[in-house]
Amino acid sequence: MEFTLFIGQFAARCLRTSDLPWKPSTEADVDVNNTLQPAIAERPAPTIDSTVLPCGARWRRRGAAIETHEHVELPLVDAPEPGGDTSRTPPQLAPRDAELWLLARRTQGAALRLDFDLCTSLVRQVFRRDFVYVSRQLHGLETSRRVQGLDRACLSDALAALQHRTDDVLALLRRIATDLDATLASHAPASARLAFARPARFQATIVSPTAHRYLALLIQADETLARLEMAWLLGLVAAAHRSALLSDCRRALHGFKELACQRRQVVGERVREVNARHRDGVPTGANDGAD
């Protein structure tokens, strides 16, 4: 209560005009803004050259180019010959290809080496990214035959599903290639030849028969997409139709990869169950004969 009374008396004292340092004579002499202009100090003159940066600066001033070219001059190189020979160059291996050789050495003791050419960027990307991974999944399915007590029906269903998917993808690629061949035969000039800028030669390590069939899918996809590229460059295929066919081929190859991973996971769970029963001493069924 006493503190509130003290605050009120102090505010009243400050508001009295007699206590102010100045006393306006009339209302006209009162500044409507009633503000004091702040004193702004002048900026000191630079002590060093502005063009010289201090030591340890995190940026550097770049001088503007004297002239700007409308386009970049690229060095001219000879175009590759259509169907050029790539056998003289050493074949490229897929990343982590050594893992397949280690798998083969631990199991059957041998692996198949195949050289082939890939021209289209999509198939080259799929081979570099997926071939070793898919081959490992397929190799795991094949080696599951040796597990004593594994349900052979589960393994047979997985291999049959992969074979069926391989046939479906191969039929799709061949159907697209047949349609493109018919279009090119009726409309393409006789002297038309297709030359790719970066054809490459690869070498694949085959560790299972299903992996060899998967490689055949990649080679067929490369041939089909090469025909598609030629038809598009000749104006025989619309850009939207070309994109749709590319998407179909990409989804077909990706679908085989997904199926291989799914079936490998299912069979792997059965194998782990059988191994757990072996560790616990539980007898397994008699359906462990080889296919």
C-alpha positions in Angstrom: 0.0 0.0 0.0 2.8 2.4 0.9 4.8 1.4 -2.2 1.8 2.2 -4.4 1.3 5.6 -2.8 5.0 6.4 -3.3 4.8 5.5 -7.0 1.8 7.7 -7.5 3.5 10.7 -5.8 6.6 10.2 -7.9 4.6 10.2 -11.2 2.7 13.3 -10.2 5.9 15.1 -9.4 7.3 14.3 -12.8 4.2 15.5 -14.6 4.3 19.0 -13.1 5.5 21.6 -15.5 7.4 23.4 -12.7 9.7 20.4 -12.4 10.6 20.3 -16.1 13.9 21.8 -17.3 12.0 24.1 -19.6 8.6 25.7 -19.6 6.7 26.4 -22.8 5.1 29.8 -23.0 2.2 28.9 -25.3 0.9 25.8 -27.1 2.3 27.1 -30.4 5.8 26.8 -29.0 5.4 23.1 -28.1 7.0 20.6 -30.5 4.3 18.2 -31.6 6.8 15.4 -32.0 8.4 16.2 -28.6 11.4 14.0 -29.6 15.1 14.6 -29.3 17.2 14.0 -32.4 19.9 11.3 -31.7 23.4 12.2 -32.3 24.9 9.9 -35.0 28.6 9.6 -35.1 30.3 9.8 -38.4 31.7 6.6 -39.8 35.5 6.6 -39.4 37.6 6.5 -42.4 39.1 3.1 -43.4 42.6 2.6 -42.1 43.5 0.0 -44.8 42.9 -0.4 -48.5 39.4 -1.8 -49.1 40.7 -4.0 -51.9 43.0 -5.8 -49.5 41.4 -8.5 -47.5 42.5 -9.3 -43.9 44.5 -12.4 -43.3 42.3 -15.5 -42.7 39.2 -14.1 -44.5 36.7 -16.8 -45.4 35.8 -15.3 -48.8 37.7 -14.0 -51.7 36.6 -11.3 -54.1 36.5 -12.6 -57.7 37.0 -10.2 -60.5 34.3 -10.0 -63.1 35.1 -11.4 -66.5 36.1 -8.9 -69.1 33.8 -10.4 -71.7 31.0 -13.0 -71.6 30.7 -15.5 -74.3 27.3 -16.4 -75.6 28.2 -20.1 -75.7 31.0 -22.4 -74.5 33.4 -23.7 -77.1 33.7 -27.5 -76.8 36.5 -29.4 -78.4 35.4 -31.2 -81.5 36.0 -35.0 -81.5 35.2 -37.6 -84.1 31.9 -39.3 -83.7 32.1 -43.1 -83.0 31.5 -45.4 -85.8 28.1 -47.2 -85.8 28.5 -50.6 -84.2 32.1 -49.7 -83.3 34.4 -52.5 -82.0 34.8 -52.3 -78.2 36.6 -55.6 -77.8 40.0 -53.8 -77.7 39.1 -52.1 -74.5 39.3 -54.1 -71.2 35.8 -55.0 -69.9 34.4 -53.2 -66.9 33.3 -55.1 -63.8 30.2 -54.3 -61.8 30.9 -52.7 -58.4 31.6 -55.3 -55.7 32.0 -58.1 -58.3 34.6 -59.8 -56.2 31.8 -60.8 -53.8 30.4 -63.1 -56.4 33.8 -64.8 -56.9 34.1 -65.3 -53.2 30.6 -66.9 -53.1 31.6 -69.2 -56.0 34.8 -70.2 -54.3 33.1 -71.1 -51.1 30.4 -73.2 -52.7 30.8 -74.8 -56.1 34.4 -73.6 -56.6 33.9 -72.2 -60.1 32.2 -69.2 -61.7 31.4 -68.3 -65.3 32.8 -65.1 -66.8 30.9 -63.5 -69.7 31.9 -60.4 -71.8 29.1 -58.4 -73.4 28.4 -54.8 -74.6 25.8 -52.4 -73.3 25.0 -49.2 -75.1 22.0 -47.6 -73.4 22.4 -45.7 -70.2 19.4 -47.2 -68.4 20.7 -50.8 -68.7 24.2 -49.8 -67.8 22.9 -48.2 -64.7 20.8 -51.3 -63.8 23.8 -53.6 -64.3 26.2 -51.5 -62.2 23.6 -51.1 -59.4 21.7 -54.3 -59.2 23.5 -57.2 -60.9 25.7 -58.2 -57.9 22.9 -57.7 -55.4 20.4 -59.8 -57.4 23.0 -62.5 -58.1 23.7 -62.8 -54.4 19.9 -63.3 -53.8 19.7 -65.9 -56.5 22.8 -67.7 -55.3 21.3 -67.9 -51.9 18.2 -69.6 -53.3 20.4 -72.1 -55.2 22.5 -73.0 -52.2 19.4 -73.6 -50.1 19.1 -77.0 -51.8 21.8 -78.3 -49.5 19.9 -77.5 -46.3 18.8 -80.8 -44.8 15.2 -80.7 -43.7 14.1 -77.7 -45.8 10.7 -77.9 -47.4 11.4 -78.5 -51.1 8.0 -77.2 -52.1 8.8 -73.7 -50.8 12.1 -73.7 -52.7 10.5 -75.1 -55.9 7.8 -72.5 -55.8 10.4 -69.7 -55.5 12.4 -70.9 -58.4 9.3 -71.5 -60.5 8.0 -68.0 -59.8 11.4 -66.5 -60.9 11.3 -68.6 -64.1 7.8 -67.4 -64.8 8.8 -63.8 -64.2 11.8 -64.2 -66.5 9.6 -65.4 -69.3 7.1 -62.6 -68.8 9.8 -59.9 -68.9 11.5 -61.5 -71.9 8.2 -61.6 -73.7 7.6 -58.0 -73.0 11.0 -56.9 -74.3 10.7 -59.0 -77.4 7.2 -57.7 -78.2 8.4 -54.1 -77.9 11.4 -54.9 -80.1 9.2 -56.6 -82.7 6.9 -53.6 -83.0 9.9 -51.2 -83.3 11.5 -53.4 -86.0 8.3 -53.3 -88.0 8.2 -49.5 -87.7 11.8 -49.1 -88.7 11.5 -51.5 -91.6 8.7 -49.6 -93.1 9.7 -46.0 -92.5 13.5 -45.8 -91.7 15.9 -44.9 -94.4 18.2 -47.7 -95.6 21.3 -45.7 -94.7 20.3 -45.0 -91.1 22.8 -46.2 -88.6 22.7 -45.6 -84.8 25.9 -44.6 -83.0 26.1 -44.4 -79.2 28.3 -41.8 -77.6 29.5 -44.1 -74.7 29.2 -47.8 -75.6 30.9 -49.9 -73.0 32.1 -53.5 -72.6 31.4 -55.3 -69.4 32.2 -58.6 -67.8 29.8 -60.4 -65.5 30.5 -63.2 -63.0 27.8 -65.9 -63.1 27.3 -67.9 -60.0 23.9 -69.5 -60.6 21.8 -70.5 -63.7 19.1 -68.0 -62.6 21.7 -65.2 -62.6 22.6 -66.1 -66.1 18.9 -65.7 -67.1 18.8 -62.3 -65.4 21.9 -61.2 -67.4 20.1 -62.3 -70.6 17.2 -60.0 -69.6 19.6 -57.1 -69.3 21.2 -57.8 -72.7 17.7 -58.1 -74.3 16.6 -54.8 -72.7 19.7 -53.0 -74.0 18.9 -54.2 -77.6 15.2 -53.2 -77.3 16.1 -49.7 -75.9 18.6 -49.2 -78.7 15.8 -49.8 -81.3 13.6 -47.4 -79.3 16.3 -44.7 -79.4 16.7 -45.1 -83.2 12.9 -44.9 -83.8 12.7 -41.8 -81.6 15.5 -40.0 -83.4 13.9 -40.7 -86.7 10.7 -39.2 -85.5 8.8 -42.5 -85.7 8.0 -42.6 -82.0 6.5 -39.7 -80.0 8.4 -38.5 -77.0 5.5 -39.5 -74.6 5.4 -43.0 -76.1 9.2 -43.3 -75.8 9.0 -42.3 -72.1 6.2 -44.8 -71.5 8.2 -47.7 -73.1 11.3 -46.7 -71.1 9.2 -46.8 -67.9 7.8 -50.2 -68.8 11.3 -51.7 -69.3 12.5 -50.1 -66.1 9.6 -51.4 -64.1 9.9 -54.9 -65.6 13.6 -55.2 -64.6 12.9 -53.7 -61.2 10.0 -56.2 -60.7 12.4 -59.1 -61.2 14.7 -57.7 -58.6 11.9 -57.2 -56.1 10.6 -60.8 -56.7 14.1 -62.3 -56.2 14.5 -60.4 -52.9 11.1 -61.4 -51.7 11.5 -65.1 -52.5 15.0 -65.1 -51.0 13.6 -63.7 -47.8 10.9 -66.3 -47.6 13.2 -69.2 -48.2 15.8 -67.7 -45.8 13.2 -67.7 -43.0 12.5 -71.4 -43.6 16.3 -72.1 -43.6 16.7 -70.3 -40.2 13.8 -72.3 -38.8 15.4 -75.6 -39.9 18.8 -74.5 -38.4 17.1 -73.6 -35.2 15.5 -77.1 -35.0 18.9 -78.7 -35.7 20.5 -76.7 -32.8 17.7 -77.7 -30.4 17.9 -81.4 -31.5 14.3 -81.5 -32.9 14.0 -84.0 -35.7 13.1 -82.6 -39.1 10.9 -84.0 -41.8 12.0 -86.5 -44.4 11.4 -84.1 -47.3 15.1 -83.1 -47.7 15.9 -84.9 -50.9 17.5 -82.9 -53.7 15.4 -81.7 -56.6 
